[in-house]
Amino acid sequence: MSIVAGDAVLERILDLAKRSADAVEVFAISAEETPVRFEANRLKQLSTRQTQGIALRLLKNGRIGFAASTAPDDADALVAMALDVAAFGAEAHFTFPGSAAYPTVDVYNPAVLTVSTDAMVQLGQSLIDRVRAQAPDLLCEGSVRRTTQEVRLLTSAGANMGYRATSFSVGIEGTLVRGTDMLFVGDSDASSHPITDIGAIAQNTLQQLEWARETASPCTSGTLPVIFTADGLAGALLAPLASAFSGRSVYLGSSPIGHRRGERAYDERITITDDATLSFRPSSRSADDEGVPSRRLSLVEGGVIANFLYDLQTAGLAGVESTGHGERGLATQPGISSSTLVFGTGNTTFEAMVRGIDEGVVVEALMGATQGNVQGGDFSGNVLLGYKIERGKIVGRVKNTMVAGNVHQALTDVLAIGSEGRWIGGSLFLPPIAFNGLSVSTNE
């Protein structure tokens, strides 16, 4: 698998398109993925998939033309398709980047490629067996996945960018059936390195089972303190935050914080950065998918809104520079996406958070959290997995309980921020956060 060996093909497409277009970008990606899947406690499927292709984006008479193909040798057809689209394409508000100095970002570990499928099967099965040794009634699904990809980008303005990346992930999902009740637990990890130690994944899954072993009495409906674990934050709060910090939402006027750059909008302990230059994170990279060099970008610093995320087109519309957050698939034009998000930690342990609450809820996962007014920052959902706090102790699982709030309001009323964070999906670093008061309702 190599795109680099095909640079002559990319240059031929670039040269051919330049004859008819005002500016040209050629984007190529090649990937190989080996997923190993488990179902009902045993191996279900393993396979290897290879994909590669080339996307051509060009500017012609101020409009955008786009075409993609998995048959890159047919350069004439690719260029003709892009030119046809340009006749009716969206108006371009950008120019392609030129030659630039790209940071060195280590996201490739060849050791990932040497992990055999037999070793992946053994790793996944050992994780399931380790959890079920203490919870034999748990019905488990799981996955072990290794991926390698290579990205190349050339522009008529002189940009010449390329990098290779690897990723390795391990995860487990368990279901415990108690009569008509179903309990869902699980955990995962991802890295650019091979993962060999599944101890933390197993322990986190078993801790969830321990806390949920008993069913707690219904919570008092009303406004209560709520602790979101790292997984809970990722599932409930990430989508409305991503929408709010999208440069497109800011440009369209739909972001609740779009007019507040330079103002303190959140608790002064809140710090959020987007840093694609962090080594060996699966979402890091030396440049975005438009050839803009990666950099560390502060989004919130001490509660103050510092920056928003932009790709080339939205930055052009807004009259600012791209922040290097253009992301795309092979068959789609770039859109805005975060890379490696890091939430700053605090100085309170999770145990201390719990001890400080007389009655409240711990949320591991909300079901349907993003079905409300996400653009406005609202979230609400039934607690798929969560626990009740009574007199400073977790006393059991909550059922038939809903938690709702607004992420921007909640971040102004923070009770405590956890002193230890964890990576979620390899691209989100989050501590647990306790909020002073969110709406909690119980249907009993």
N, C-alpha and C positions, 0 to 999 in steps of 0.2 A: 504494500500500500504506500504510494508516494505521489504527491502532487508536485513536489519539487522537481522530480524527473520530467514532469510535463510542462515546465516553464515555457518551453518553446511554443506549446499550444496556446498558453495564455497570452503570450506576446503576439502571436499571430492574430488572435481574436482582437486584441487591443489595437493593433495596427490596422486591421481591416475595418473596425468600427470608426476609427479616427478619420477615415477617408470621407465619411458621410455625416458624422456627428461633431458637435462642438466640443464635447468633453466625454470621457469614457472611464468606466470603472469595471474591472473584471475581478470577480470574487469566486474562489474555488475552495471546496471542502471535501475531504475524504475521511471516512470514519469506519472503524471496525468495532463491533460491539458483541460481547459474549455474555448473554444473560443465563443464569442458572436459576430455575424456579422450583419451589417446593410447595406442595399442597397436601393437606391431610397428613401432615407430619413426615412426608416422604418426598423424594425427588419426583417432580412431574415432567420437567422439560429442560433441555439445554440445547443451545444453538449458537451459531455465529452468523452475524449479518454484516455485510460490507456495503457501504453506500459512498458514492462520490458524484460530483457534478460541478457545473460551472454556471454562475449567474452573471449576466451582463446588464449593467445599468448605464444609460447614456443620456446626455442632454442634447436636445435638438430644438433650435428656435425657442429656447426658454422652457421647454417641456421635458418631462421625464419619460424615458422609454425603458422597459424592463423585459427580460426574457431569461429563462433558465433551462438547462438541459442536462441530462445524464449521458448524453452522447456528444462530448465536447469536440470530437473531431469534425463535426459538421458546423464549422465556424460560419459559413455563409448563411445557413438557415437561422442560426442564433442571432446574428446581426440583423438579418432581415426582419425577424420577429420583433426585436427591440425597437427598430426604426418604425415599424407599423404601429406599435403601442404609443410611441412618442407623438405621433400625429394627434392623438386624443388624450395624451397623458396629463397628469397634474402639472401645474406650473411649478418650476423649480425655484427655490429660494436659497440655493447654496451652490458652491463650487466644490469639486472634489479636492481633497487634501493633496499636497505635494510631498516632496521628500521631507522626512522628519527623523529625529533621533528617538528610537523606541527604548523604553526601559527594559532591562533584563529581568524577566519574571520566570522563575523556575516552576513550571507546571507539568514537566515531563519526567517520568521515572521509568526507564526501560524495564525495571524489575516487575512492573505490572504485567508486561507482555510474557514474562516467563512463568507466571502462575498458571499451572495446568488446570484443565477442566476437572480432573480428578481431585486436585487440591481444593478447588472451589466447591465441588460437591461435598467433600469432607468437611470443609469449613461451615457450610450452611447446615449440614446435618448435625454437626457437633453443637451448633448454637441451639437448634431445636431440642436436641437430646438433653442439653444442659438445663434448659428451662423446664422441660417436662419432667426431669428427674425430681424437681420440687413441686411441680404442678402437673401430675399425670393426666388430669382431666382436660387439660388445655389442648384445643385443636389448632395447630399452627400452620401458617403459610410463611414463606420466606423467600429471600432472593439474595444472590451474590452476583455482582455484575462487574465486568471490567470493560473499559472503553479506551480507545486511543483515537485521536483525530489530528488532522493536519489542515491548517488554514493558510491560504495565500491570497493576497490582494495586490493588484497593480492598478494605477490610474494614469491617465494621460498627462496629469500634472506632475508626475514623478514619484508618487508614493510606491513603495515596494516593501510590503510587510508580509511576514510569515512566521508561524510558530507551530510547535507540536505540543499536544497535551495528553495526559493520561488521567483516568479516574478509576476508582475502585470503590464499590459500595457493598454493604452488608445490611440486611434488615430482617426483622421478624414481626409478624402480626399474629396474635393469638386470640382465640374466641373461647370463652367459657360459658356453657349453657347451663342455666339453673332453672329448670322448669320452663316457664315462658320468658324468663329473663336472659338476656345475652350481654356479656361483659367483653369489651374489646380492649386489649392491651398491646403494647409493642414498642419497638425502638429501632433505630438504625444509625449508621455512621457512613461517612463518605470522605474520601481523600484522594489526592493525586498519587499517594503511595499505596502499595498493597496493605490491606488490613489483615493482620494475623491474630490479634488479641480481641476476642469477642466477649471478654469478661464484663466490660462496662455495659454492653448492650443487654446481656443476659441479666445483670444485676438490676438495671433500670426497669426491665420488664417485670422481674419478680417483685420489685418494690411497688410497682403499680398494683400488682395482684394482692400484695400484703395490705396496702392501704384500702383496697376495695373489697377485702374479704367480708367485712360486715356492711350491711346497709344501714346508713345513718337515719335518724329521725328527720322528718322534713325541716328544711330551713325556714326561718321566719321570712315571709315575703316582705320586700321593701328594699331599702338601701343598705347594703352590707359591704364590708371590706372583702375584696376578691384578690387572690394571688393567682397570677398566670405563670405557669412554668414556661420554660423556653419553648416547648412544643405548643403550648397553649397560645403564647404570643404569636408564634409563626402562623398558626392557623386562623387566628381571629383578627389580629391587628395589622398584619403585613399588607394585605390587599388595600385597605383604605389609606395606609401611609404611602404605599407605592403610587396610588392615584394622586395623592396630594402633592407629592414631590416630583411628579412627572411634569416636565416643561410644557408638554402639550396642554395639560389641565390648567397650568398657570397662564399660558397664552390665551386659552379660550375663556378664562375667567371662572372656571368651575372648581378650582382648588380653594378650599377654605383658608389656606395659609399663603396663597400665591401673592398676596399684597403685603405680607408681613416679613419680608426679607430684612434682616437687621434688627428685628424686634424679638423680644422674649415672648415666645408663645407657649412654652412648656416649662415644667419644673426645672430649676437650674441644675439639677443633677442629671438631666437627660442629655446624652451626647450620642450622635449617630454619624458614622462615616461610611462612605462607599469607597472601597480600596481594592481595585483590581490588580494592584502590584504585590499583594500578599502572596508569598510563595506557597506552592503546593496546595492551593485551594482550587477545586474543580471549576470554579467560576472566574478565576483570575486569568489574566492574559496581558500581553504586551501592548495590545491595541484593540479597539473595538472593531466591529464588523464593517466599519466604514474607513478604517485606516487612521483613526484619530488616536494618538498615543494615550495609554492608560496613565492615570495618576490618582493619588489619594485625594478624595473630595469630601470635605466636611459638609454635612447636611444640617446637623444641629450641634451647636457648641454651647454648653452651659445653658440649655433651654432656648437659645437664640437661633432663629432660622437663618442659616448661612448660605445655602445654595440649593439649586434644583437640578434635575437631570435633563440633559438635552441630547438629541441626535442632530445631524446636520440640517435636515429640513426644518425641524421645529426651532432650532437655534436661529436659522435664517429668518423665519417668520417673526421671531421675537426680537431680532436685532442683537443677539448675543452670540458668543462662541459655543460650539459644541463642547460638552464636557466629556465626550468619549463614551457615550452610553447608547450607541446604536447597536442593535442586535437583530439578527435575522435567521431564518431558516433558508435553505437553498431556494425554495420556490416562492419566497416572500420578500418584499422590500423591507428595509430596516425600520424598526420601531424603537421606542425608548424602553430600556430595561436596566435595572440595577445590576451590579456585578457581585462583589463580595461585600455584604453589609455587616457592619460591626456596631453593636450597641454597647456603650460603655458600662462597665460593672460599677456596683456601689460598694457599701461597706457593711452590709447586713447579711448574715447567713440565712439560708432558707429556714433552718430550724428556729432562728430568732424571729423571723417574720411570723411563723406560725404561733410561737409563744406569745407574741404581742397582740393576738386577736382573740377576743372573747367568743364571737360567733362570726363565721365567714365561710368562704368557699375557696377551694383550690381547683383551678381549671387546667386539665391536661389537654382536652379537646372539646371544641364546640361543633355541633352539627348544624350546618346551614348558616354559619356566621356571616357569610358574604352575600346573603340574599337581600339585604336591605339597601339603604342609600349609601353605597360604598364611597361614591364621590364626596359625599358630605361628611364621611368619617364614621358613619353609624355601623355598628355590628350588633348582632343578636343571634342567639341560637340556643338550642337545647344542649345541655351538658352531656356529651357522649361519654366522657370519662372525667370525673371530678370527685372531690372529697369534701366532707364537711369538717369545719374546725369548731370545736367546743372547748372553751376555757384553755386555749393555747395548745390543744392537741388535735391531731387528725383522728377522727373517731369512726370513719367509714365512708362508703361511697354515697354520693347523692344521686337520686333518681327523680325523673319527672321535674327537672329544674331548668329554668331558663335564666341566662345572664345576658344583659343588654347594656349598651352604653354608646358613647361617642369617643373615638380614639383621641381626638384633639382635646376634648374636655378632660378625659381620664388622665392624659399626660400632664395636666396642670395640677392634678390632685393625687400625687404619688405618695404613698405611705412609706415605702422602702424599695430599694433596688438591690438585688442579690449581689453578693461579693464574688460569686463564681458563676461564670457563663459556660455555655457549651455550643458546639457547632451543630446546626440543624441542616441536613442535606448537603453539608460541605460548603455552603455558601452564605449561611446566616449564623452569626455569633450573637447569642442572646443570653442574658441573665434572667432569672425569675424577677418579676416586678409585682409588688403589692399596691393595689389602688385603694384609696380611702373609701370610696363609695360608688358601687355600681348597682344597677337595678337587678334584683334577684327575685324571681317568682317561682313558686312551687305549685304544681297541680296535683293535689292529693285529695 
